[in-house]
Amino acid sequence: MSELRLYDRSRVTTDWTCPRKRYLQYEFEGKGIVSSNTSLDLFMGTVLHDGLAGIARGLDIDLIAETARKEMFEILSKNSTGVMEEIDYALEQSSLIEGMIRGFYRQVWPRILNQFPNILFIEEEMQFEHDGLTFMSKPDLGVQDNDGNVAYIEYKSTGSKSEGWINGWSTAVQLHSTIKAIKATRDLDVSQVIVQGLYKGFSSYGKQSSPFCYAYFKKGQPPFSKDQLEYSYKAGLKRVPVWEMEGGVKKWVEGMPEEILSEQFPQVPPIFINDDLINSFFKQRSFREREIDLANGLISHADEEARKSILDVAFPQKFDSCSSYYGRACEYLRICHGNVNDPLNEGWEERVPHHQLEIDQWNLKENENVEGNSDQALGI
């Protein structure tokens, strides 16, 4: 059985950001490597998507929100040294994830169901085959209105809700490409893509600036004044953690004014299908993925000097991506610019695939290797 050449939009966007990162994360020694320390953004995105999928499946919102909060707290406090700042950070971020899920359920979900009452699929594996390649996708949600129009909804947690963030999605071809996979797998004609944002705020003076994390309070002086509790900052009020308040995040979100709640969930205007964009994307990926496949084959048989030359040609480094404008360094910085001889023993581990088709392919290859080694040992 010949091995399929698989790729997905994460590989594509990584390749656009930095081809060398694409090689290290997805191609290195046939599997790719990732940092042994899971990033907060990645873990939060996973927990958040699991929670939103649970809502679509009709699970109890309290169970979903509590589970997400506990998962976030446990991962952040697992390696804690007991310092109060570390515990507070874990409580803060777990409150944020609970608040976003509860807020989404209250503010966004009824609106989605009102417009698209029919749920067609939830995080379903989809594939599109072209030119001997297989594009893998796992769209967040497929819905349909009562007139039969199908929409594909993509969830994105974000630290920005600026006009630039909103407008930037119109040519996000990686979203358009998923439509091809939906058509090929489920024979559904998607009429529009909706990007639903979940705003997590930003860090300010070491605290998460989000109404899901902090309230603003001033104690009254009866009988002259009452206690004052606000959802947004006002002069003279002190920031207090939501998780320490009576009723916690649940009660706080239930009472959140509509105008403040809606600001936490920016929605991109519907993106309509651009066939020329989609066709150009797949044509370009066909050439690039074949180039990557060829380079991988050459690297596997090359000595160290030749290997470096192939990497420089097929997977050049984008040096302006080594460190972002807000100071976060690429997780492979030490490999590219340091002295790392064996990544798997120096802070990295094998990437774990997230698409079932790739998992099956890996398992098949490992079984074939085991059988081949057994036959060789028996002299067959």
C-alpha positions as CSV (number, residue, x, y, z in Angstrom):
1,M,0.0,0.0,0.0
2,S,1.5,3.3,-1.1
3,E,1.7,6.0,1.6
4,L,-0.6,9.0,1.1
5,R,1.0,12.5,1.2
6,L,-1.1,14.2,3.9
7,Y,-1.3,17.8,4.9
8,D,-3.6,20.2,6.7
9,R,-4.1,23.9,7.1
10,S,-1.8,24.0,10.3
11,R,1.0,22.7,8.1
12,V,0.2,25.3,5.5
13,T,0.1,28.3,7.8
14,T,3.3,27.2,9.5
15,D,5.0,26.9,6.2
16,W,3.9,30.4,5.3
17,T,5.2,31.7,8.6
18,C,8.6,29.9,8.4
19,P,9.4,26.9,6.2
20,R,12.1,25.8,8.7
21,K,9.5,25.7,11.4
22,R,7.3,23.6,9.1
23,Y,10.1,21.1,8.7
24,L,10.9,20.8,12.4
25,Q,7.3,20.7,13.5
26,Y,5.9,18.3,10.9
27,E,8.7,16.7,8.9
28,F,11.7,16.1,11.2
29,E,12.5,12.3,11.1
30,G,9.2,11.6,9.5
31,K,7.0,12.8,12.3
32,G,8.0,16.2,13.5
33,I,8.8,17.5,17.0
34,V,7.2,19.9,19.4
35,S,8.2,21.5,22.6
36,S,7.8,19.3,25.7
37,N,6.1,22.2,27.4
38,T,2.6,22.8,25.9
39,S,1.9,26.5,25.3
40,L,-0.9,28.1,27.2
41,D,-2.5,29.3,24.0
42,L,-2.6,25.9,22.5
43,F,-4.0,24.2,25.6
44,M,-6.6,26.9,26.1
45,G,-7.7,26.6,22.5
46,T,-8.1,22.8,22.9
47,V,-10.1,23.1,26.1
48,L,-12.2,25.9,24.7
49,H,-13.0,23.9,21.5
50,D,-13.9,20.9,23.5
51,G,-16.3,23.0,25.6
52,L,-17.9,24.5,22.5
53,A,-18.3,21.1,20.9
54,G,-20.0,19.9,24.1
55,I,-22.5,22.8,23.9
56,A,-23.3,21.8,20.3
57,R,-23.8,18.2,21.4
58,G,-26.3,19.4,24.0
59,L,-24.3,18.6,27.1
60,D,-25.1,20.3,30.4
61,I,-23.5,23.8,30.5
62,D,-22.6,23.6,34.1
63,L,-20.8,20.3,33.5
64,I,-19.0,21.7,30.5
65,A,-17.9,24.9,32.2
66,E,-16.8,23.2,35.4
67,T,-14.8,20.6,33.5
68,A,-13.0,23.3,31.4
69,R,-12.2,25.3,34.5
70,K,-10.8,22.3,36.4
71,E,-8.7,21.2,33.4
72,M,-7.2,24.7,33.0
73,F,-6.5,25.0,36.7
74,E,-4.9,21.5,36.9
75,I,-2.5,22.0,34.0
76,L,-1.4,25.4,35.3
77,S,-1.0,24.4,38.9
78,K,0.6,21.0,38.1
79,N,4.1,22.4,38.2
80,S,3.5,25.2,40.6
81,T,6.0,25.7,43.4
82,G,3.2,27.0,45.7
83,V,4.0,30.6,45.1
84,M,0.8,32.7,45.5
85,E,1.3,34.5,42.2
86,E,1.4,31.1,40.4
87,I,-1.8,29.9,42.1
88,D,-3.6,33.3,41.4
89,Y,-2.6,33.0,37.7
90,A,-4.0,29.4,37.5
91,L,-7.3,30.7,39.1
92,E,-7.3,33.7,36.8
93,Q,-6.9,31.7,33.6
94,S,-9.4,28.9,34.7
95,S,-11.9,31.7,35.4
96,L,-11.3,33.1,31.9
97,I,-12.0,29.8,30.2
98,E,-15.1,29.2,32.3
99,G,-16.3,32.7,31.6
100,M,-15.8,32.5,27.9
101,I,-17.7,29.2,27.7
102,R,-20.6,30.4,29.9
103,G,-20.7,33.7,28.0
104,F,-20.8,32.0,24.6
105,Y,-23.6,29.8,25.8
106,R,-25.6,32.8,27.0
107,Q,-24.9,35.3,24.2
108,V,-23.8,33.5,21.0
109,W,-25.3,30.0,21.0
110,P,-29.0,31.1,21.0
111,R,-28.2,33.5,18.1
112,I,-26.6,30.6,16.1
113,L,-29.5,28.3,16.7
114,N,-32.0,31.0,15.8
115,Q,-30.4,31.5,12.4
116,F,-29.2,27.9,11.8
117,P,-31.4,25.5,13.8
118,N,-30.1,22.4,12.1
119,I,-26.7,21.1,13.2
120,L,-25.0,19.0,10.4
121,F,-21.6,18.1,11.9
122,I,-19.4,18.9,14.9
123,E,-15.6,18.6,14.6
124,E,-15.9,15.9,12.0
125,E,-12.9,14.6,10.1
126,M,-13.0,15.8,6.4
127,Q,-10.7,15.2,3.5
128,F,-10.1,16.5,0.0
129,E,-7.9,14.5,-2.4
130,H,-6.2,16.3,-5.3
131,D,-3.1,15.6,-7.4
132,G,-2.2,12.6,-5.4
133,L,-2.3,14.6,-2.1
134,T,-4.9,14.5,0.7
135,F,-5.9,17.7,2.5
136,M,-7.2,17.0,6.0
137,S,-9.6,19.2,7.9
138,K,-11.7,19.2,11.0
139,P,-14.2,22.1,10.8
140,D,-15.6,23.2,14.1
141,L,-19.3,23.3,13.2
142,G,-21.6,22.8,10.2
143,V,-25.1,24.2,10.4
144,Q,-28.1,24.8,8.1
145,D,-31.0,27.2,8.1
146,N,-34.6,26.3,7.3
147,D,-34.1,27.2,3.7
148,G,-31.3,24.6,3.2
149,N,-28.4,27.1,3.2
150,V,-25.3,25.6,4.8
151,A,-22.8,27.6,6.9
152,Y,-19.4,26.5,8.3
153,I,-18.6,28.1,11.6
154,E,-15.0,28.5,12.8
155,Y,-14.2,29.4,16.4
156,K,-11.2,31.6,17.2
157,S,-10.0,32.7,20.6
158,T,-8.3,36.0,20.2
159,G,-6.4,38.7,22.0
160,S,-7.6,41.3,19.5
161,K,-11.0,42.4,18.2
162,S,-9.6,45.2,16.1
163,E,-10.8,46.1,12.6
164,G,-7.7,44.6,11.3
165,W,-8.5,41.2,13.0
166,I,-12.0,41.4,11.6
167,N,-11.0,42.3,8.0
168,G,-8.1,39.9,7.9
169,W,-10.3,36.8,7.5
170,S,-11.8,37.7,4.2
171,T,-8.8,36.2,2.3
172,A,-8.0,33.5,4.8
173,V,-7.8,30.8,2.2
174,Q,-7.2,28.1,4.8
175,L,-10.8,28.6,5.8
176,H,-12.0,28.5,2.2
177,S,-10.0,25.3,1.6
178,T,-12.0,23.5,4.3
179,I,-15.1,24.0,2.1
180,K,-13.6,21.7,-0.5
181,A,-13.1,19.0,2.2
182,I,-16.7,19.4,3.4
183,K,-18.0,19.0,-0.2
184,A,-15.8,16.0,-0.9
185,T,-16.6,14.2,2.4
186,R,-20.3,15.1,3.0
187,D,-21.4,16.4,-0.4
188,L,-22.6,19.7,1.2
189,D,-22.5,23.0,-0.6
190,V,-21.3,25.6,1.9
191,S,-22.7,29.0,1.1
192,Q,-20.7,31.0,3.7
193,V,-18.0,30.8,6.4
194,I,-18.6,32.5,9.8
195,V,-15.6,33.2,12.0
196,Q,-16.8,33.5,15.6
197,G,-14.3,35.2,17.9
198,L,-14.0,34.6,21.6
199,Y,-12.1,37.6,23.1
200,K,-9.8,36.7,26.0
201,G,-8.5,40.2,26.6
202,F,-4.9,41.1,27.1
203,S,-2.4,41.2,29.9
204,S,-2.1,44.5,31.8
205,Y,0.2,44.9,34.8
206,G,0.4,41.1,35.1
207,K,-3.4,40.6,35.2
208,Q,-5.7,39.4,32.5
209,S,-7.8,42.3,31.3
210,S,-11.2,40.5,30.9
211,P,-14.6,41.0,32.6
212,F,-14.6,37.2,33.0
213,C,-11.7,37.4,35.5
214,Y,-12.1,40.6,37.5
215,A,-14.8,42.9,38.8
216,Y,-14.4,46.4,40.2
217,F,-15.6,47.2,43.7
218,K,-15.9,50.0,46.2
219,K,-17.3,49.4,49.7
220,G,-20.1,51.7,50.6
221,Q,-20.6,53.8,53.7
222,P,-24.1,53.2,54.9
223,P,-26.4,55.0,55.2
224,F,-24.7,57.5,52.9
225,S,-23.7,55.1,50.1
226,K,-24.1,51.5,49.0
227,D,-21.5,49.0,47.9
228,Q,-20.6,49.6,44.2
229,L,-19.8,46.6,41.9
230,E,-19.1,47.2,38.2
231,Y,-18.2,45.0,35.2
232,S,-15.7,47.6,33.8
233,Y,-13.2,49.9,35.4
234,K,-14.3,53.2,37.0
235,A,-12.2,55.6,38.9
236,G,-12.0,54.9,42.6
237,L,-13.0,51.2,42.3
238,K,-10.6,48.4,43.2
239,R,-10.1,45.3,41.0
240,V,-11.4,42.1,42.7
241,P,-11.2,38.5,41.5
242,V,-14.5,37.1,40.1
243,W,-13.6,33.6,41.4
244,E,-13.7,34.9,45.0
245,M,-17.1,36.5,44.7
246,E,-20.3,34.9,45.9
247,G,-21.6,32.6,43.1
248,G,-18.3,32.8,41.3
249,V,-18.0,33.0,37.5
250,K,-21.4,31.5,36.9
251,K,-23.4,34.2,38.8
252,W,-21.1,36.9,37.4
253,V,-21.7,35.9,33.8
254,E,-25.5,35.5,34.3
255,G,-25.7,39.1,35.5
256,M,-23.3,40.6,32.9
257,P,-25.0,43.4,30.9
258,E,-25.7,42.5,27.3
259,E,-23.5,45.3,25.8
260,I,-20.4,44.1,27.8
261,L,-21.1,40.4,27.1
262,S,-21.5,41.0,23.3
263,E,-18.1,42.8,23.2
264,Q,-16.4,39.6,24.3
265,F,-17.6,37.7,21.2
266,P,-16.7,39.6,18.0
267,Q,-18.1,37.9,14.8
268,V,-16.6,38.4,11.4
269,P,-19.1,39.3,8.7
270,P,-20.1,36.2,6.6
271,I,-17.3,35.2,4.2
272,F,-18.6,34.1,0.8
273,I,-16.9,31.5,-1.3
274,N,-14.2,32.6,-3.7
275,D,-13.6,29.7,-6.1
276,D,-10.6,31.4,-7.8
277,L,-8.9,31.8,-4.4
278,I,-9.6,28.1,-3.5
279,N,-8.3,26.8,-6.8
280,S,-5.2,28.9,-6.6
281,F,-4.5,27.7,-3.1
282,F,-4.7,24.0,-4.0
283,K,-2.6,24.5,-7.2
284,Q,0.1,26.2,-5.1
285,R,0.0,23.6,-2.4
286,S,0.3,20.8,-4.9
287,F,3.7,22.2,-6.1
288,R,4.9,23.0,-2.6
289,E,3.8,19.7,-0.9
290,R,5.6,17.8,-3.7
291,E,8.7,19.9,-3.2
292,I,8.6,19.1,0.6
293,D,8.1,15.4,-0.1
294,L,11.1,15.4,-2.5
295,A,13.3,17.3,0.0
296,N,12.4,14.9,2.8
297,G,13.5,12.0,0.6
298,L,16.8,13.7,-0.1
299,I,17.4,14.6,3.5
300,S,16.8,11.0,4.7
301,H,19.8,9.9,2.6
302,A,22.1,12.9,2.9
303,D,25.2,13.5,5.0
304,E,25.2,16.4,7.5
305,E,26.6,19.0,5.0
306,A,24.2,18.0,2.2
307,R,21.3,18.0,4.7
308,K,22.0,21.6,5.7
309,S,22.1,22.7,2.1
310,I,18.8,21.0,1.3
311,L,17.2,22.6,4.4
312,D,18.4,26.0,3.3
313,V,16.9,25.6,-0.1
314,A,13.7,23.7,0.6
315,F,13.0,25.0,4.2
316,P,14.6,28.5,4.4
317,Q,14.4,30.3,7.7
318,K,12.3,33.4,8.1
319,F,14.5,35.3,10.5
320,D,11.9,37.9,11.2
321,S,9.7,35.1,12.7
322,C,12.3,34.0,15.3
323,S,10.8,36.4,17.8
324,S,7.4,38.2,17.5
325,Y,6.8,41.9,18.0
326,Y,5.4,41.2,21.5
327,G,8.5,39.3,22.5
328,R,7.5,35.6,22.3
329,A,10.3,33.5,20.8
330,C,9.7,30.7,18.3
331,E,9.8,27.3,20.2
332,Y,12.6,26.2,17.7
333,L,14.8,29.2,18.3
334,R,17.5,27.1,20.1
335,I,17.6,24.5,17.4
336,C,18.1,27.1,14.7
337,H,20.4,29.4,16.5
338,G,21.9,27.3,19.3
339,N,23.7,24.1,19.8
340,V,21.2,21.2,19.9
341,N,22.5,17.8,18.9
342,D,19.5,15.6,19.9
343,P,16.2,17.5,20.2
344,L,14.3,14.5,21.6
345,N,16.6,14.6,24.6
346,E,16.9,18.4,24.9
347,G,13.4,19.7,25.4
348,W,11.4,18.4,22.5
349,E,9.2,15.3,21.8
350,E,7.5,13.6,18.9
351,R,4.5,15.5,17.6
352,V,1.2,13.7,18.3
353,P,-1.1,13.8,15.2
354,H,-4.6,15.2,15.6
355,H,-6.2,13.8,12.4
356,Q,-7.4,10.2,12.4
357,L,-6.2,9.6,8.9
358,E,-2.6,10.5,9.9
359,I,-2.9,8.4,13.1
360,D,-4.0,5.4,11.1
361,Q,-1.1,5.9,8.7
362,W,1.5,6.1,11.5
363,N,0.1,3.0,13.1
364,L,0.2,1.1,9.8
365,K,3.8,2.2,9.2
366,E,4.8,1.1,12.8
367,N,3.2,-2.2,12.4
368,E,4.9,-2.8,9.1
369,N,8.3,-1.9,10.7
370,V,7.6,-4.4,13.6
371,E,6.7,-7.1,11.2
372,G,9.7,-6.4,9.0
373,N,12.0,-6.5,12.1
374,S,10.4,-9.8,13.2
375,D,10.9,-11.3,9.7
376,Q,14.5,-10.2,9.7
377,A,15.2,-11.7,13.1
378,L,13.7,-15.0,11.9
379,G,15.9,-14.9,8.7
380,I,12.9,-14.6,6.4
